[in-house]
Amino acid sequence: MARKQSIAVGLDIGSAWVRLVALSADGGLVRFRGHAAVPSRGWHRGQLADQSAVAEAVRAAVRAAEAACEEHIGSAVVGVGGPGVRAQQGRGLYEFGRRRPIDHGDMVYAVELAAKARLEAGRLLLQVLAQDFTVDGQQPMLHPLNIECQRLEAHALLITASAQEHQALVSAVNQASLRVEETVFEPMAAAYASILGGERGGGVALVDIGAHSTNAVYYDGDAMLYAIGMPVSGDHFTRDVGEVKALSFDEAERLKLAHGCALLGLTADNIIIELPAEMGRPGREISRRELIETLEARAMQIFELVERFRIHNARDLPLREGVVLVGGASQLEGMVEVAERVLGCPARLGFPRGIAEWPEELMTPVWTTAAGLAMYSARLQARKQAKPGGPTLWSLFTGKS
């Protein structure tokens, strides 16, 4: 009898949409099984405001995905993002007492010690990511396995979130009768789905520009150097446009989607756009050049922030492999070009990779995070089957054991 394949699920609960991806996991192969996207409810400017409404949106996404893949969905890996996510450094010192070779357990234990760094009040530890190790005070190295020493020091990046906001999100998912396998910082999941291991060696960043926040991660090989959530987002583009001509949010959003571009000179800009008359208001006009200048200013601000964090918090990491853009606002024409101009490196949109039978219609950067969360779920399941103790802090995203 054929062994039943497990279902791995990723749940991306955005403030605009709830997206769910279901994969089958069989050994090292992950295969697309189904998806769902429903309008999100229960959020106010990026903050969870109505837990029951969020739960109902999640429940609707689960029902739609279950119908698509003809499987029961009982658990998921859930994405966490937003401006409340921050990173800090952790340092773990492990004194052996006698000189001996370093084994894998020593490395894991040193990282666990690094994870015990003091957090700010009200913060929750979301992810612990090993960066490098120092052996007997020498220069840092990535993999000191089997090296003899007396003193092993681990350096780790600790990604934290608001404990209150995190609990509210988990409770909403549980209210939808879904078990949370793990919560993962969303751009980490997007990077997992869209950046191959060999593409991180020269330095790479992933920037997730969502409706209510922009999140970024910076990688130097296997090591994540920094992670940040920023309070600028896709909605800021729309609100900027609305302020230029006193438009409603919906009017400005339609104008942005129909005629927007983030870089002056990339497309024709010497045209006048006529805005239709509405009840009680006459029709109006706006030059496309004015629209593009407004959008370009906000795009420049986002990538200037990304550059500032690279210089000051990510060890001035050279982005030789470039920057990868995901999220709904990344699809605005000209965003890739603005990123290249400001950051001085190659840029591209990030699409899901490594999933068999992934549908062509989902090959967009808005599905990358949900795909990465589902791949993470598949990885968790594979590790649990292989090792009863589950995945280690070091191996989960690097693939090393």
Stockholm file with secondary structure:
# STOCKHOLM 1.0

chainA/1-401         MARKQSIAVGLDIGSAWVRLVALSADGGLVRFRGHAAVPSRGWHRGQLADQSAVAEAVRAAVRAAEAACEEHIGSAVVGVGGPGVRAQQGRGLYEFGRRRPIDHGDMVYAVELAAKARLEAGRLLLQVLAQDFTVDGQQPMLHPLNIECQRLEAHALLITASAQEHQALVSAVNQASLRVEETVFEPMAAAYASILGGERGGGVALVDIGAHSTNAVYYDGDAMLYAIGMPVSGDHFTRDVGEVKALSFDEAERLKLAHGCALLGLTADNIIIELPAEMGRPGREISRRELIETLEARAMQIFELVERFRIHNARDLPLREGVVLVGGASQLEGMVEVAERVLGCPARLGFPRGIAEWPEELMTPVWTTAAGLAMYSARLQARKQAKPGGPTLWSLFTGKS
#=GR chainA/1-401 SS CCCCCEEEEEEEECSSEEEEEEEEEETTEEEEEEEEEEECCSEETTEECCHHHHHHHHHHHHHHHHHHHTSCCCEEEEEECSTTCEEEEEEEEEEEEEEEECCHHHHHHHHHHHTTSCCCTTEEEEEEEEEEEEETTCCCBSCCTTCEEEEEEEEEEEEEEEHHHHHHHHHHHHHTTCEEEEEEEHHHHHHHHHCCGGGSTTCEEEEEECSSCEEEEEEETTEEEEEEEESCCHHHHHHHHHHHHTCCHHHHHHHHHHHCCSSTTSSCCCCEEEECCBTTBCCEEEEHHHHHHHHHHHHHHHHHHHHHHHHHHSTTCCCTTEEEEESGGGGSTTHHHHHHHHHSSCEEECCCCSCBTCCGGGCSTTSHHHHHHHHHHHHHHHHHHHCTTCCCTTHHHHCCC
#=GC SS_cons         CCCCCEEEEEEEECSSEEEEEEEEEETTEEEEEEEEEEECCSEETTEECCHHHHHHHHHHHHHHHHHHHTSCCCEEEEEECSTTCEEEEEEEEEEEEEEEECCHHHHHHHHHHHTTSCCCTTEEEEEEEEEEEEETTCCCBSCCTTCEEEEEEEEEEEEEEEHHHHHHHHHHHHHTTCEEEEEEEHHHHHHHHHCCGGGSTTCEEEEEECSSCEEEEEEETTEEEEEEEESCCHHHHHHHHHHHHTCCHHHHHHHHHHHCCSSTTSSCCCCEEEECCBTTBCCEEEEHHHHHHHHHHHHHHHHHHHHHHHHHHSTTCCCTTEEEEESGGGGSTTHHHHHHHHHSSCEEECCCCSCBTCCGGGCSTTSHHHHHHHHHHHHHHHHHHHCTTCCCTTHHHHCCC
//
